[in-house]
């Protein structure tokens, strides 16, 4: 099933710093500039590895960000433990449709500092696609509830300027007493660009360090 799309950082990166910093106010996409004062919904960005949980109506399989990506052995064990016994739940919820749950594998040894989240590994959901339809947040919440899995938390809403200010100041992760990696933001009403890409953006605390 399809790999998860790239999420553009809200501002362009500065070539004069070898793209280590951002050019504040210079939006990376015209859609971001046009929608900068609209209401966006913010979720915490988790520092982990992209994971796909795929269901074809009959079985559940797992994949990384790309089809070639390898999943850490301990994380794969956790995914099998978490999802393999839920095959009947998937069939009841989704029937025979093709579904992909997109989430973050996170925890110790996943990324540098992953142990701040937890000492083992786990999966947290952030998106669901059913056939070619992306589910709305409330429906993703419903899927998470029915499957008994965690979902990335909504941490606020506001303009893109509010998002940048929040990330620049830094805020504590809901997983513990440490600075969250950043924010992923979507318009309160989800939209697409002319080429069909979703309007979605991100910002990281380290972009301002």
N, C-alpha and C positions, 0 to 999 in steps of 0.2 A: 504493500500500500504506500501511498505517496509520502515522501519525506516532508518534514515540517519546513515551512518556508522561512527564509531569512527575515529577521526583524531588524529594521533599520534604526540606528541611533537617531535621536531627534535632530541633532545638529551635524553638520559636516565636520570632518576631522581636519586638523591644521597640518598641511604638508610641511610647514616650516619647523614643526616639532616632530617630524617623522610620524605624523598621525597619532601621537600620544595624547594630545589634548584636542579640545573641541573649539570651533569658531562659534562662540555663543551668539545666538540671534540669526545665524545663517542656516536655515532649515535644510535638511538633507533631501526632502521631497516637497514639491509644491503643495501637496495635499496637507502636509503638516502646517505649512505657513497659512494656508487658507482657513484651517480649522483650529488655529492656535488658541483662540478665545472661547471655543466651544467647550462643552463639558466632556471630559474624558474620565474613564474609570481606571483607577490604579490598583495593580496587584503587586505583591512583593516578588522580585526576581530572585530565584533560588540559584545558588552557585553549585551546579552539578553537571550531569551529562544527560543529553536528550534521549528519551526512551519512547518507543512506540509499542503499544499493546494492541495487537491486530486480531480481529475476529471476522471470520468469513461465513458465519452461519453454522459452522460445524466445529471449528477448533480455534484455539487461541495460540498465537505465536508472538515472539518478541523481536524487536529490532532496535538498533541504535539510531542516531541522527541520520545516517546514510545506510544503504544496504551493505556496505563494506565495513561499517563500524563494528568494533568488538565491544561486547558488554562485559564489564568486570565480573569475574566468576562469582564472587559473593553476592553481587547485585542480581545476577541471573538466578541464583538460588532463591533469593528473596522474592523475585518476580514469580517464579514457579510456585513458591509457597503461598503467595498472596492471591494469585489469579487462577491457577489450574483447577482448584476446587470450585471455582465460580462459573464453570462452563454453563450450568443450567440457568444461572442468573442472567448470563449474557443472552442465552436463547430466549428467555422470558422477556427481557427488556427490548432486545433488538430483532428478534425473529431470525430471518434468513438474510438480512441485509449485511453489507460489508461495513465494518466499523473500525475506526482507529482511535484509541485513546492516546493522547500525547501528554507526556509528563516529564518530570525531572527525576532522574536517579540521583540521590544525594546521600551524604553521610561520610563517615570516616573512609579515607583512602580514595574517594571519588575525585575530589579536587583538593588542592592545597588549602588547608583550613576547613575541610569538610567535616572534621570531627567536632567543630563548633555546633553543628546542627544536631548530630547524634553520633554515638560511638559505633553503630552498625550502619547498614544501608537500608534505604526504603525508597518508595515511589510516591510522588505527589503529582496529582493531575492538574493540567492547566487548559486543555482543549480537547474537543471531541468532534470528529467528522463522521457523519453517517452517509454512506455513498458519497455524494459531492456536496452535502450540506453541512456547513459549520453550525454547531449548536450555539444557541444563546447562553449567556452565563447562567441564567436561572435553570436552564435545561442541563447544563454541565453539572451544576449543583445537584440536580435531581439524580443524575447518573451516579455521581460520587456517593450520594446518600444510599441509593439502592445497592451499590456494590460494596459499601462500607469502606471506602478509601478516602484519603485526604485530598483536599483541593487547595491550590494556592490561595491565600487570603486576600480579600479586597481590603486595602489599607487606606483608601480615600478616593476623592474625586476632585476635579477642578480643571483649570486650563493647563495647557502644556507648560506655561510659565510657573504655575504652582508645582507641577511635577518636577521641573528643573530645580526650583528652590528647595523642595523637600529632599531631593537626592543630594544636592550640594551640601546641605546642612548635615545630612546623615540622620538616620533613624534606626532604632533598635529593631532587629528581626523579631518576628513572632516566635521564632525557635529558641531565643535565648538572649542573653545580655551581650550582644555584639552588633556591630553596624551591619545592616542588611546590604546585600550586594547592589541592589538598585530597584528600579521600578519598570514594569511593563504597563503600557497604557493603550486603551482602545477607546474610540468614541462611544459615548453612552448609547447611541444607536450605531451598530456596526456598519461600516461602509467599505467599498472597494475602489481601488484606483481604476483608471481607464483600461489598464492591461489585465485587470481581473485580480490583481494582488489585493490582499486585505490591507486596510488602513490600520496599522498597529505599530507602535514604536517603543523604544526603551531608552533608559539612561542609567548609568552606573555611578555609584559614589566615587569610585576610583578615577572616573573621568575628570574629577576636579582636584585630585590630590597633587 
